Amino acid sequence: MIDDEGQQLGILPPYEALKKAREKNLDLVEISPTAQPPVCRIMDYGKYLYQQEKKDREAKKHQKTITVKEVKFRINVDDHDYETKKNHVLRFLDEGDKVKATIFFRGREMTRTSLGRQILERLLKDVEPHSIVEFRPRQEGNTLHAILAPKKTDKEREKEKQKAEKTEKAAAQSAPSPSAPPAQVAKPAS
């Protein structure tokens, strides 16, 4: 048994524990019912719930919600249109969003599903360094779709940028000046 100040009261029968809690105008809360003997605490349960809710709200503020952006293709897409949409996919992935690439077949286009599959496979191959394929192209009714997720998180990308900047600075500082004589290279003994 633990009181509201965090002091251990020892093992008490339930009726005595309830009596002590009521004396202090607080609640008797069972913390660990499976322990032998069960562990209880004297506390203001309403205040405890409020603090828990406050912590949950704070944690929720710092979460990043992942959204799924959709990019639609047609089976007769031109190269320029394909490149533009591919750049949209890359931008979405860099922002940390998932991307759903969709091809919608209308009418007689249903007989040419292989063309749609080729377009999606080409897209997957083109954005491979930036993405992880969550779902390979699959057909549901008259739509063919694939889902891509970003390969790295924002923090990882930021660390990578900082590391690249540090190596560039180190390389610039250690590069020999053009007026300095070349260093002698020792040949290994054979």
C-alpha atoms as a printed R data frame, in Angstrom:
    type eleno elety resid chain resno       x       y       z
1   ATOM     1    CA   MET     A     1   0.000   0.000   0.000
2   ATOM     2    CA   ILE     A     2   1.337   3.429  -1.005
3   ATOM     3    CA   ASP     A     3  -0.150   6.731   0.184
4   ATOM     4    CA   ASP     A     4  -0.576   9.967  -1.786
5   ATOM     5    CA   GLU     A     5   2.891  11.251  -0.787
6   ATOM     6    CA   GLY     A     6   4.552   8.089  -2.167
7   ATOM     7    CA   GLN     A     7   5.294   6.557   1.247
8   ATOM     8    CA   GLN     A     8   4.774   2.865   1.721
9   ATOM     9    CA   LEU     A     9   2.222   1.999   4.373
10  ATOM    10    CA   GLY     A    10   2.907  -1.733   4.331
11  ATOM    11    CA   ILE     A    11   0.353  -4.491   3.959
12  ATOM    12    CA   LEU     A    12  -3.119  -3.439   5.082
13  ATOM    13    CA   PRO     A    13  -6.449  -5.212   4.879
14  ATOM    14    CA   PRO     A    14  -8.754  -3.668   2.235
15  ATOM    15    CA   TYR     A    15 -11.184  -2.132   4.754
16  ATOM    16    CA   GLU     A    16  -8.338  -0.301   6.586
17  ATOM    17    CA   ALA     A    17  -6.913   0.962   3.295
18  ATOM    18    CA   LEU     A    18 -10.340   2.291   2.295
19  ATOM    19    CA   LYS     A    19 -10.697   3.919   5.716
20  ATOM    20    CA   LYS     A    20  -7.326   5.723   5.325
21  ATOM    21    CA   ALA     A    21  -8.259   6.874   1.807
22  ATOM    22    CA   ARG     A    22 -11.605   8.268   2.981
23  ATOM    23    CA   GLU     A    23  -9.915  10.075   5.883
24  ATOM    24    CA   LYS     A    24  -7.763  11.944   3.375
25  ATOM    25    CA   ASN     A    25 -10.727  12.460   1.015
26  ATOM    26    CA   LEU     A    26  -8.953  10.482  -1.751
27  ATOM    27    CA   ASP     A    27  -9.482   7.271  -3.727
28  ATOM    28    CA   LEU     A    28  -7.990   3.804  -3.271
29  ATOM    29    CA   VAL     A    29  -6.684   2.718  -6.687
30  ATOM    30    CA   GLU     A    30  -5.497  -0.803  -7.461
31  ATOM    31    CA   ILE     A    31  -2.179  -0.480  -9.321
32  ATOM    32    CA   SER     A    32  -1.137  -4.108  -9.787
33  ATOM    33    CA   PRO     A    33  -3.929  -6.625  -9.181
34  ATOM    34    CA   THR     A    34  -1.842  -9.661 -10.205
35  ATOM    35    CA   ALA     A    35   0.921  -9.058  -7.630
36  ATOM    36    CA   GLN     A    36   0.901 -11.011  -4.367
37  ATOM    37    CA   PRO     A    37  -0.431  -9.177  -2.370
38  ATOM    38    CA   PRO     A    38  -2.178  -6.747  -4.781
39  ATOM    39    CA   VAL     A    39  -0.628  -3.267  -4.834
40  ATOM    40    CA   CYS     A    40  -2.937  -0.303  -4.198
41  ATOM    41    CA   ARG     A    41  -2.361   3.421  -3.955
42  ATOM    42    CA   ILE     A    42  -4.177   6.272  -2.260
43  ATOM    43    CA   MET     A    43  -4.571   9.106  -4.778
44  ATOM    44    CA   ASP     A    44  -6.965  11.542  -6.388
45  ATOM    45    CA   TYR     A    45  -8.110   9.406  -9.315
46  ATOM    46    CA   GLY     A    46  -9.754  12.296 -11.213
47  ATOM    47    CA   LYS     A    47  -6.524  14.296 -11.076
48  ATOM    48    CA   TYR     A    48  -4.585  11.215 -12.247
49  ATOM    49    CA   LEU     A    49  -6.894  10.738 -15.254
50  ATOM    50    CA   TYR     A    50  -6.579  14.436 -16.138
51  ATOM    51    CA   GLN     A    51  -2.766  14.253 -16.066
52  ATOM    52    CA   GLN     A    52  -2.776  11.105 -18.219
53  ATOM    53    CA   GLU     A    53  -5.045  12.791 -20.771
54  ATOM    54    CA   LYS     A    54  -2.753  15.829 -20.773
55  ATOM    55    CA   LYS     A    55   0.308  13.611 -21.447
56  ATOM    56    CA   ASP     A    56  -1.545  11.831 -24.288
57  ATOM    57    CA   ARG     A    57  -2.483  15.156 -25.907
58  ATOM    58    CA   GLU     A    58   1.141  16.352 -25.672
59  ATOM    59    CA   ALA     A    59   2.393  13.128 -27.255
60  ATOM    60    CA   LYS     A    60  -0.182  13.423 -30.025
61  ATOM    61    CA   LYS     A    61   1.069  16.920 -30.915
62  ATOM    62    CA   HIS     A    62   4.518  15.539 -31.716
63  ATOM    63    CA   GLN     A    63   3.262  12.726 -33.959
64  ATOM    64    CA   LYS     A    64   3.575  13.030 -37.715
65  ATOM    65    CA   THR     A    65   0.536  11.839 -39.582
66  ATOM    66    CA   ILE     A    66   1.350   9.942 -42.733
67  ATOM    67    CA   THR     A    67  -0.967  10.771 -45.586
68  ATOM    68    CA   VAL     A    68  -1.420   8.791 -48.761
69  ATOM    69    CA   LYS     A    69  -1.184  10.899 -51.911
70  ATOM    70    CA   GLU     A    70  -2.596   9.499 -55.137
71  ATOM    71    CA   VAL     A    71  -1.093   9.944 -58.590
72  ATOM    72    CA   LYS     A    72  -3.242   8.771 -61.519
73  ATOM    73    CA   PHE     A    73  -1.831   7.532 -64.806
74  ATOM    74    CA   ARG     A    74  -3.439   6.496 -68.091
75  ATOM    75    CA   ILE     A    75  -2.195   3.650 -70.273
76  ATOM    76    CA   ASN     A    76  -1.528   6.053 -73.159
77  ATOM    77    CA   VAL     A    77   0.523   8.526 -71.058
78  ATOM    78    CA   ASP     A    78   3.147  10.561 -72.964
79  ATOM    79    CA   ASP     A    79   6.778  10.677 -71.833
80  ATOM    80    CA   HIS     A    80   6.562  14.280 -70.643
81  ATOM    81    CA   ASP     A    81   3.374  13.625 -68.651
82  ATOM    82    CA   TYR     A    82   4.952  10.498 -67.171
83  ATOM    83    CA   GLU     A    83   8.048  12.480 -66.094
84  ATOM    84    CA   THR     A    84   5.897  15.200 -64.514
85  ATOM    85    CA   LYS     A    85   3.874  12.671 -62.530
86  ATOM    86    CA   LYS     A    86   7.039  10.790 -61.570
87  ATOM    87    CA   ASN     A    87   8.435  14.089 -60.195
88  ATOM    88    CA   HIS     A    88   5.225  14.535 -58.190
89  ATOM    89    CA   VAL     A    89   5.722  11.050 -56.738
90  ATOM    90    CA   LEU     A    90   9.334  11.877 -55.815
91  ATOM    91    CA   ARG     A    91   8.263  15.144 -54.175
92  ATOM    92    CA   PHE     A    92   5.578  13.381 -52.134
93  ATOM    93    CA   LEU     A    93   8.073  10.731 -51.015
94  ATOM    94    CA   ASP     A    94  10.607  13.412 -50.019
95  ATOM    95    CA   GLU     A    95   7.926  15.099 -47.910
96  ATOM    96    CA   GLY     A    96   7.458  11.787 -46.069
97  ATOM    97    CA   ASP     A    97   4.080  10.846 -47.538
98  ATOM    98    CA   LYS     A    98   3.037   7.504 -48.974
99  ATOM    99    CA   VAL     A    99   2.047   7.430 -52.640
100 ATOM   100    CA   LYS     A   100  -0.645   5.387 -54.342
101 ATOM   101    CA   ALA     A   101   0.002   5.142 -58.100
102 ATOM   102    CA   THR     A   102  -3.222   4.274 -59.910
103 ATOM   103    CA   ILE     A   103  -4.117   3.379 -63.460
104 ATOM   104    CA   PHE     A   104  -7.824   3.436 -64.309
105 ATOM   105    CA   PHE     A   105  -8.980   1.361 -67.302
106 ATOM   106    CA   ARG     A   106 -12.052   2.429 -69.273
107 ATOM   107    CA   GLY     A   107 -13.976   0.312 -71.761
108 ATOM   108    CA   ARG     A   108 -11.705  -1.519 -74.198
109 ATOM   109    CA   GLU     A   109  -8.618  -0.529 -72.220
110 ATOM   110    CA   MET     A   110  -9.414  -3.511 -69.964
111 ATOM   111    CA   THR     A   111  -7.973  -5.760 -72.678
112 ATOM   112    CA   ARG     A   112  -4.626  -3.887 -72.414
113 ATOM   113    CA   THR     A   113  -3.930  -4.268 -68.685
114 ATOM   114    CA   SER     A   114  -0.373  -5.352 -69.496
115 ATOM   115    CA   LEU     A   115   0.376  -1.789 -70.709
116 ATOM   116    CA   GLY     A   116  -0.749  -0.401 -67.368
117 ATOM   117    CA   ARG     A   117   1.358  -2.940 -65.513
118 ATOM   118    CA   GLN     A   118   4.393  -1.885 -67.598
119 ATOM   119    CA   ILE     A   119   3.847   1.778 -66.695
120 ATOM   120    CA   LEU     A   120   3.666   0.995 -62.981
121 ATOM   121    CA   GLU     A   121   6.720  -1.292 -63.157
122 ATOM   122    CA   ARG     A   122   8.617   1.500 -64.921
123 ATOM   123    CA   LEU     A   123   7.585   3.937 -62.185
124 ATOM   124    CA   LEU     A   124   8.667   1.523 -59.445
125 ATOM   125    CA   LYS     A   125  12.045   1.100 -61.123
126 ATOM   126    CA   ASP     A   126  12.499   4.873 -61.592
127 ATOM   127    CA   VAL     A   127  11.740   5.804 -57.967
128 ATOM   128    CA   GLU     A   128  13.427   2.754 -56.400
129 ATOM   129    CA   PRO     A   129  16.245   4.721 -54.683
130 ATOM   130    CA   HIS     A   130  13.692   6.928 -52.890
131 ATOM   131    CA   SER     A   131  10.970   4.436 -51.999
132 ATOM   132    CA   ILE     A   132   9.984   1.089 -50.591
133 ATOM   133    CA   VAL     A   133   7.249  -0.802 -52.422
134 ATOM   134    CA   GLU     A   134   4.531  -1.652 -49.913
135 ATOM   135    CA   PHE     A   135   2.187  -3.246 -52.461
136 ATOM   136    CA   ARG     A   136   3.292  -4.490 -55.857
137 ATOM   137    CA   PRO     A   137   0.957  -3.522 -58.728
138 ATOM   138    CA   ARG     A   138  -2.314  -5.348 -58.287
139 ATOM   139    CA   GLN     A   139  -5.611  -5.094 -60.061
140 ATOM   140    CA   GLU     A   140  -8.946  -4.586 -58.365
141 ATOM   141    CA   GLY     A   141 -11.794  -4.322 -60.841
142 ATOM   142    CA   ASN     A   142 -10.936  -1.742 -63.466
143 ATOM   143    CA   THR     A   143  -8.084  -0.120 -61.494
144 ATOM   144    CA   LEU     A   144  -4.477  -1.169 -61.151
145 ATOM   145    CA   HIS     A   145  -2.557   0.319 -58.245
146 ATOM   146    CA   ALA     A   146   0.693   0.142 -56.291
147 ATOM   147    CA   ILE     A   147   1.584   1.774 -52.985
148 ATOM   148    CA   LEU     A   148   5.004   3.284 -52.270
149 ATOM   149    CA   ALA     A   149   6.400   4.449 -48.941
150 ATOM   150    CA   PRO     A   150   9.342   6.789 -48.346
151 ATOM   151    CA   LYS     A   151  12.625   4.992 -47.763
152 ATOM   152    CA   LYS     A   152  13.895   7.290 -45.009
153 ATOM   153    CA   THR     A   153  12.290   9.373 -42.303
154 ATOM   154    CA   ASP     A   154  12.700  13.143 -42.062
155 ATOM   155    CA   LYS     A   155  15.252  12.789 -39.265
156 ATOM   156    CA   GLU     A   156  17.340  10.310 -41.272
157 ATOM   157    CA   ARG     A   157  17.285  12.618 -44.305
158 ATOM   158    CA   GLU     A   158  18.336  15.572 -42.139
159 ATOM   159    CA   LYS     A   159  21.204  13.571 -40.607
160 ATOM   160    CA   GLU     A   160  22.308  12.515 -44.085
161 ATOM   161    CA   LYS     A   161  22.351  16.153 -45.270
162 ATOM   162    CA   GLN     A   162  24.374  17.242 -42.234
163 ATOM   163    CA   LYS     A   163  26.829  14.385 -42.733
164 ATOM   164    CA   ALA     A   164  27.270  15.324 -46.415
165 ATOM   165    CA   GLU     A   165  27.899  18.966 -45.456
166 ATOM   166    CA   LYS     A   166  30.526  17.933 -42.886
167 ATOM   167    CA   THR     A   167  32.370  15.728 -45.388
168 ATOM   168    CA   GLU     A   168  32.333  18.538 -47.971
169 ATOM   169    CA   LYS     A   169  33.810  20.965 -45.425
170 ATOM   170    CA   ALA     A   170  36.437  18.438 -44.355
171 ATOM   171    CA   ALA     A   171  37.343  17.733 -47.995
172 ATOM   172    CA   ALA     A   172  37.628  21.458 -48.726
173 ATOM   173    CA   GLN     A   173  39.911  21.998 -45.730
174 ATOM   174    CA   SER     A   174  42.151  19.005 -46.407
175 ATOM   175    CA   ALA     A   175  42.472  19.632 -50.150
176 ATOM   176    CA   PRO     A   176  46.045  20.711 -51.022
177 ATOM   177    CA   SER     A   177  46.488  24.204 -52.359
178 ATOM   178    CA   PRO     A   178  47.569  24.436 -56.020
179 ATOM   179    CA   SER     A   179  50.902  26.113 -55.072
180 ATOM   180    CA   ALA     A   180  51.927  23.351 -52.620
181 ATOM   181    CA   PRO     A   181  54.351  20.698 -53.913
182 ATOM   182    CA   PRO     A   182  52.912  17.204 -54.375
183 ATOM   183    CA   ALA     A   183  53.456  14.823 -51.462
184 ATOM   184    CA   GLN     A   184  55.969  11.980 -51.843
185 ATOM   185    CA   VAL     A   185  54.390   8.527 -52.009
186 ATOM   186    CA   ALA     A   186  56.385   5.718 -50.418
187 ATOM   187    CA   LYS     A   187  56.484   2.464 -52.370
188 ATOM   188    CA   PRO     A   188  55.884  -0.707 -50.374
189 ATOM   189    CA   ALA     A   189  58.837  -3.079 -50.063
190 ATOM   190    CA   SER     A   190  58.444  -6.233 -52.102
